[in-house]
Every structure is written in C-alpha cells, then in structure tokens.
C-alpha cells in the first residue's frame, strides 16, 4: 500500500479563485526572540484543495458540517478527461464514468495551470449535462484538478442532488484507475466549504 498526496499546498502567490487574497504569515519567530514559531492564515474556504458543500450555490442547502464524513473516505475512480478542451459534457461522462461509482475524480489538462501561480480562465470543468450525467450514475462526490468542478449550472445540478465537490486537486502524478480516497476537510460550523487534505491509497 502507498499513499499519494493529491493536495495543493497553501502558499502566498498561488493560483486562487477570482484572485482572492491569501495570507500565510509568520507572526511569532524563535529567531526573533519569541518563545515559539507561530503562523497565521487568512483565505477563502474555496482556496487550494477544498470541499464545496451544497450551501455554496443553493441557499438553505446543507452546510459543510452537516455532511456525513464517510463521503470523504472510500473507493474512488480517477478518470482521464484530458480529451476535453474546455467542458466535460454528458457524453464524455457517459464514456468515462461507470454507473454506480460513488466517488470520481477527473484528471484534466488543467493540471499545468498550477505552475502559473495565478488564476487562469483556461481550465476544464463540467457543464450542466456532465453534472446531470454524474447524478444519473449515482455519484456522491465529484473531484477535479483545478479550482472549480463546473460552471454555475453544473454546481447547482450537483448540489440540488446532494453531490459534494472536491476541488483544487493535484493529479499530475496519478494514473487513471481505482484507488482509495482519504480526505480530511477542516470541520467548520455552518460553512459553504472547507479546506482539505486529500490522499489516494493505491489498491
């Protein structure tokens, strides 16, 4: 058994959604005479590797802390969606995702965008038909290797069906196939999302 870290490290000057500010600041330092080293963070919960709760796009829908933790641990399939130029539609989902798969991660051509250290509009994500196809197949968690699982309508289609999004993954070192997912989002009461550490277990 081996573990593959598919998280993106939080750091200043990383790619963030809509250029939202991120602050990673050492506020105490032993080298400066302080008793310990201490770091403060300031960022949106939709920064880096993170989970979207249905509340993110559907008012009154479940917040992150009401989601069952077993959603984030269990079998997952990484599928190769690098043929998609901009949107992953229903036809491609039907080709890539088997019916009955509960967790699926899309490996796309967006992976190279992490090296830019700035947000890029050239990402690949689901459209509404792709999201609907996932719902039809019984998917409960859908992940992708950039900062958004889909356009606005795709988000609403997923969230109204109770599907959770895992965004901001780094799948560059991952081959398509079956894995075990271990994802540990930070528990934040009432939040529309949460930063997370995500690992794949080879089977």
N, C-alpha and C positions, 0 to 999 in steps of 0.2 A: 504494500500500500504506500502511496505517495500523495502528498498534498501539493496542489498548485494554487498559489495566491493569485486571484484574478481581481484584486482590489487596485485602485489607483491611489497612490499616496497623496495626502493633502499637503500642499506646499504653496507658498506665495508664487504668483505669476503662472499658475496652472490654468488650463482651459476651464472656464466656468460659464454656466448658463447666463446669457444676456450680460456678460461682463460684470456680474455681481461681485462685490468686493470680498476678498478672503484675507483674513488676518491670522498669521501664526507668529506670535511674538513671545520672546523670552523675557519675562518680566522680573525674574529673580535669577541671579547667576552667582555660583560659588566663586568664580574668578573675579567677580566684582565685590566680594566680601559678604555676600548674602549666605545665609545658613544652608540654602539648598538651591537647586535649579528648578524653575517653575515656568511653564509655558501657558499662555492664554490663547484661546481660539475664538475667532469671530467669522461666521459664514452662514449661508443659507443651508437648510437641511437637504437641499437638492444639489449640493456640491459634491463632486467626485463620485465615488461609489456610494449609492444610496437607494433606499426603497421609497417608492411612491405609494401612499395609501389612497384608497378611493376618494377620500375627502379632498384630495389635491385638485380634482376637477369637478366633483359632484358635491354640491353643498348639502350637508346633512348626512352624507355617506359615512362609513366607518373611518375613524381616525386610526393612526398607526398603532396606538397602544391597545386597540381592541382586536387586532389581527391575531389569529392563532399562531403560536411560534412554530408549530410543525410545518407551516407553509415554507419555511426557510431552511428546512433540513430534510434531505431525502433524495431519491433518484432524480437526475436531470439529464436532458439531452442537449448537447451543443450541436447546432446545425449550421451548415455552411451556406450563408446567404450572400456571399461575395459577388454573385452574379447580379444582384440588384444594384442599379446605378443610383437611385435616389429613394424609391419607396418599395417596401416589401408588401406586395398585394396578396389578395386571397389565393390567386393561382399558385404563387410561389410557396405560400404557407401550406397549401394542399399538397404540394410536391415534397416539402421538407419535413413536415410535422405529422407524425402518426396519430391517429385518433386514440384517445385515452392517455396520452402523455400529459402528466400534471405540471411538469416544470420544463421549460425550454429556454435556451439561451441562443441568441442569434449572433453568429460571427460574421461581421460585415467588412466592407472596405473602409469603414470609418476608423479602424484601428490606428492608421497612420496619423490621424488628426491629433492624437495625444502628444505627438512630438512638436506640435506648433506652439505650445504654451500660450495659446489664445483660443478663443472660441471661433469655430468655423461653421458656416451655414451649409457646408458641403457634406453633411452627414447623411447616413442612410437610416430610415426608420419605417415603421408600419404605417400604412394608410388605413382608412376605415374598413376596407374589405379584408385586409390582412388581419386586423384585430377581430373582426367578426368570425373569420375562419378559425382563429385560435379559440374563441368562445365555443364555437360549434364542436371543436375537438375535445373540449373538457379541460383545457389548460387552466391552471390556477395561478401560476407565476410565470411571467414572461420577462426575460432579461435581454439586454443589448449592450454592445461595446462602445457606446458613446452616451451623451447626456440626456437623451430622450428616447423613449420606446416608440413614440409615434407623434403624429400631428394631433391637434386638439380633439378632432372627432374620434381618432383611434383611442386616445386616452379615455374619453367618455364611454366608448363602446366597451372597453375592457373593464372600467371601474363600475359601470352600471351592472355588469355581470359578476362583480366581486373578484375579478382578476387583479392581482398585485403586480406592479412593475419593479424590476430590479435594474437600475440604470447605472451608467458610468463604469462599466466593467472593462478590464483589460484582458482580452482573449488572444493576444498575439502569439503566446506560447502554447496555445491549446489546440489540439487537433479535434475536428468534429467527432462525436461519438457519445457513448454513455458514461456518466460519472455519478458520483455522489456530491450533493451540494451541502455545504455547511456555511450558512450566512448568519451573522450576528449583528443585527441592527441595534443602535442605541435606543433604549426604551424612553420615549418622550411622550408625556401625557398630552392628549388632545392634538397631536401634531399631524400635519398632512404628509409627513415623510420623516425619514431618519437616515443619517449616515450609517454606513455598514462596512464590515469586513467580510469579504466573500472568498471562500476556498472551494476548490474542487478536489474530490478524492478519486484517485484512479481505481478502477474496479478490476 
